[in-house]
Amino acid sequence: MSLLRNKTWILALAPITGVLFFGAAFGFFYRGVYEPPPANLVAYQDTIPQTLPVRSHVENPVQRNGLLLVDNAHATSYDENEISGLLARVADRGYSIEFLGDRSLPPFRPEERLALLQEKLPKADTFAVILPRVDFKRAELDVVNEFIRKGGRLLLIGDPGRPHDINALAEEFGILFQEGFLYNLVEHDLNFHNILVRDFSPDEVTQGLSEVVFYTAAGVKSSGPKLAFTDENTFSSMVQQVEPFSPIVKSTDGQVLALGDFSFMLPPNSTTLDNDRLISNIADFLTNSDRRFDLADFPYLFRGEVDILLGDAGLFEVGSSMKSILGANNIASQIRGVEDVTRDTIFLGLYEHSSNVAQYLALAGVQIDDEILTPFTPDIARAGTSLVILHESQGRQVLVALAESREDLGDTIELLKTGDFKGGLLSDNLGVFQVSTAAPPVE
Amino acid sequence: MLRAFRRLVGTWYVSSALTIAVGLVVGYFVFFNIYPGRPEIAVIDIPFTEINDRSSAFIAEMLDYAGGRNSVKAVVVKLDSPGGSVGPSDLLFLKMVRLREKKPVVVVTRQIAASGGFLMAMGANYIYAHPSTFVGSVGVILFTPTDPRPDERIVTTGPAKITGGSTRTFISMAETIKENFVSTVVAQRGDRLRITPQEISEARLYLGSDAVRAGLVDALGTDDDAIAMAARLAGISNYDLLKVNERVLEDCIRTVQRIIEPLDSEQVDVNLPGIPCATALFPAERSRFPRSRADSDLLSRAAIPEMLYLYVTPSE
């Protein structure tokens, strides 16, 4: 009662009510307390990409004579300076280099490309086709096939990072550049495109390699040997297969080398790991050709200076014609009186001079009596025909051209000049040609 | 009359009632005006947006607004972005993380939350996706400057002065940024992640439903689910929703008006550099400052490397 009489207690109602209201409202709107999760920020400065060592391959190449022909006629997707590293290595080995076509000219028509191939490939030892955007047509494929048949070597390079259409040519030799690009998310050189390859099969191209890096490579399939294999973490963006991918393969006969990457040759990629050694090995492949030349390759079958021997002095005019044909193809020659068995030689004579070249006739299985006897045909009349034989031994080429008369021999030289003699070939190295209307050449 | 009133107040029950009323008024005032206030959930709407310097500045301003307002107890970000520039995307991710340290942030993706947009979402406490949302694309696109040939008319004091470095340098930078991006996803998703870092670095796009299985997002859900989750994480109920876009734009308009009104119309630079929201008000206009190559003769002659957290499909 005294409490009721003393009304000071009423003042306490205000804070009590306020606290109760605050508590009720808090309970109405708030059911808990937010506990923020940790920020978990990454220590960015600790991320340091792996860099691979740079290695230069010092070489002492063997000198060889030969010609590398580089395709420029099929709208290729590279600049000539991009392959200068490879070409320098080829030149270091004594090979000369020519380009098929001229990039500064408008695109070639199919018949122009074929004519270029027919003109240039017969004199080449090796042929490099890199990133062609125009595929090879049937007639062109036939020319390249003939080149390979004669021991020529072919380098094919594709790259999924650049447009190209190379499979029409590659398939001729049992090779297929696969769709898509290879990648490795676990181990790579700065980017997942840039795959490391450490598994190689023994070959001249893989000699001395322990690890190379390809920069956006395609897998290449081949019916022949596969030279490099990717690891279990390397996949293709397009192709699913159980076995490893192979960015380097050869054809069954070993004459065609195919690579699924072009950019590994470009600086600074060219000196990463063993890439420089690989480029050097490719140069060795290109300059190690077993190219065999036959009559159809005239006059390119001669690689150095040529001696011209005449049956008698009356044939000097014919010899001069031959000399000018060779000169027009940048082949030096001189007319000599005596055979030098260490030099390439062209013997021009009449049938009556056949005893001068008896050994070459015998090696070709040819006899000249009243008629011409060959291993391939019935006897052939001497009148109106000419005989051409090519003999190759230890790198020396000897061409023998005989006819019944001086005029017929002159006509034979003209035939060789025009290249229209291929219809009279009895074999790669023996031909009998009709050079006048006196008689048909072959029965 | 006055005496009767005094007598009435003097009675204990009347004076008690009056005191209680005062207590209620004070309690109300303190609760709603001083602390903690009626809770709000801020809703930030990011319609299909490429994250660049302009859009990121405006988004950052909205995040700052939500973070700085006491009554906002949680934030929902409705996100639709294929990503964009690396720098602005990193900025928005860090902004989200800082905001998350104060109040929960829930992201609900719409059509796409890819690359830089996905990185931004990594700063949230919880991520909802629609079943058909595109999510992921963790990676970098790099446009390298071409190596210029030496030019006698241009004098530089170092081999990399014009380019910033070789192509290989930039590839290395891109790899570093990618590694950081992947590491960020791994760190932010933590135990919720169901795929490996290698799988993340494939830069795949995932459908929302696949993204849940992969642990890249937390659940399939709608805006309402996101708001409910934000309330749950913040521990609030009976909240109000605050549309941050409208508030920021209203504030912006007031600011712009305050600046523009005293000026002649010819003096006005409608982009008002330094006021990011103004770019949202006048998006079609171009700044007078050289912000892009096209704006500057000097910059247009130079090779500027460009890195993007962006999902794009190249057109022919």
Interface residues (C-beta under 8 A of the other chain):
Chain A: L4 K7 I10 L11 L13 A14 P15 I16 T17 G18 V19 L20 F21 F22 A25 F26 F28 F29 Y30 R31 G32 V33 Y34 P36 P37 A39 N40 L41 V42 Y44 T47 I48 P49 T51 L185 V186 L190 N191 F192 P268
Chain B: W12 S15 S16 T19 I20 V22 G23 L24 V26 G27 Y28 V30 F31 F32 P36 R38 P39 K73 A74 L94 V97 R100 E101 K102 K103 P104 N125 S166 R168 I171 S172 A174 E175 T176 E179 N180 S183 T184 A187 Q188 G190 Q198 S201 E202 L233 A234 G235 I236 S237 N238 Y239
